[in-house]
Amino acid sequence: MTLANPGMRYGGFFSYSKYDVLKQLPEKYVPKSAFFTVAPTSKEVKKEMNRLGLEYPVILKPDEGERGSGVEKIKNDQELDEYLLANSPNIILQEFIDAPNEFGVMYVKYPSQEKGKITSIVFKGELYVIGDGVSDLITLFKTHPRAQLYIDFLKEFYKDQLNMVIKKDEIFMLSKMGNHCRGAIFNDANYLIDKLDVSLFDSISESIEGFYFGRYDLKAKDENALINGDFKVMELNGVNSEPAHIYDPDNSLMRAYKDLFRHWWRIYKISKENKEQGYTETPFPTLVQSLMNK
């Protein structure tokens, strides 16, 4: 598995630097970013914001993390102070990209082939509740089929607004980033696969040393912008990537497993080819020890 991307630590399975990956990408596709290896003060973060020409809101997130854990949209000084108190070193400051749509594009390239291919596209829908003019926010959480699954997080995040009554038919957005831990809904967008320019993703991927397999998490204005290459790469995940279209609520369990088996088979074939070219895999005890030290 770790041989799928020999240029990424552990193949991008875990404990790899998101910032190190992003800084290898062409500048036009990446949000303005800064990296703090030592826990910064709010003054230091704002100094970097000023250097990069950024204003609130901005994104702060850990350099290593899974499924959106620790990723926050910071809208003011108070939220900045609260985030820094709760988080450790190795923090990425990132420009907030206001494009409303987020996509996950799975890219695969066999080392023996010149061209790669796109094997999965997911559209990440945001979580929201709709007011009825009577119910307060906590009631809307409890009666929403998906929001109730994240009730503990939502109660803490919106603790000062739980008694607020939402106007009738007003949409109250809850999930501002497309990840499962915040309740985002993943929708199968594989109908876009044939419309995307694979050569563009080949070109972007070639800038990353030893990269053959992963998922680009992108933000774009709409599907046409994605098709035309007008997007920003928020993250590039390695071998830990999933073909996230399988989480579409309308997908069947049988089809999801079928797609996963294909996904794992590609990992095996890429790893096998890289091993034949002389790359060595990370010893299993090393992986276990690294996991235990996380």
C-alpha positions, 0 to 999 in steps of 0.5 A: 500500500505504501508503494502506491505513492513512493514520493509521499510518506507512507504513500499518503496512508497516514501521517503525511504532510498536507502542506508539503504536498500542496506546495508542489502543485502549480500555484494557480490551483492552490489557495494562498497558504502558510505553515506554522511548525510551532504553535503560533500566537494570534498576532503571528497568524494575523501577520501571515494573513497580512503578508498573504493579503488575506482577510477573515474568513480564513481556514485553519487546519492541522497539517496531518488529519483525517476526514476534516478533523480540526478544519475550521472556518475562522471569521474573527479574532475571537474564533482565532484565539479559541482555535489556537487554544485548542490546537497543537503545532503544525497548523496550516493557514489557508485562504478561504475559497468562496466558490460554493461547490466542492468536489472530490476527484479520484486520480489514478496513474499506473507507472508503466503508462503515460496517461492517468485516468479519473475513476471517481467524482463526488459532489459534496453537498452541505448540511442545512436545516429549514426553519418553520417559524416555530421550532428553535434550532435545537429542535430542528437538529433533533428532527433532521434525519442527518443533523441528529447524527451529529447532534453533539457536535452541533450543540457545541458549535451552535451553543449560543444559538440553540434557542433561536427560532428560524424563520419559516422557509429560511435555510440555515446552513450547518456544514460549511466544509465538505466532510463526513464529520460535519454532516456533508452529504456525498453525491455520486457525480461520476457522470462528469468523468468523461467531461473532465480533461484528464490531461490537465490532471496528468499535468498537475500530478506530474508536479508531485514527485512519486505520486500515482494515486489519490483524491483531489478535493477541489472547490469550484463555482459550478460543474462548468468551472470544474470541467474548464479547470477553473478550481482550487485544490484544497487538499490532495489525499494519498493512498488513504483516499476513498472513491467517495461517490460510494457514500451517495445515499442512493447507492447500493451496498453491493455497488459500493463494495464492487467499486471499493474492490476495484479501488483496492485492486488499482492500489495493488497493481500500482504498488506492484509496478513500483516495487518492480522498479526498485522502490521498497515498501515501509516495513509493517513494524514501522507502520505500527510504531508510527500509528502508536506514536500518533 
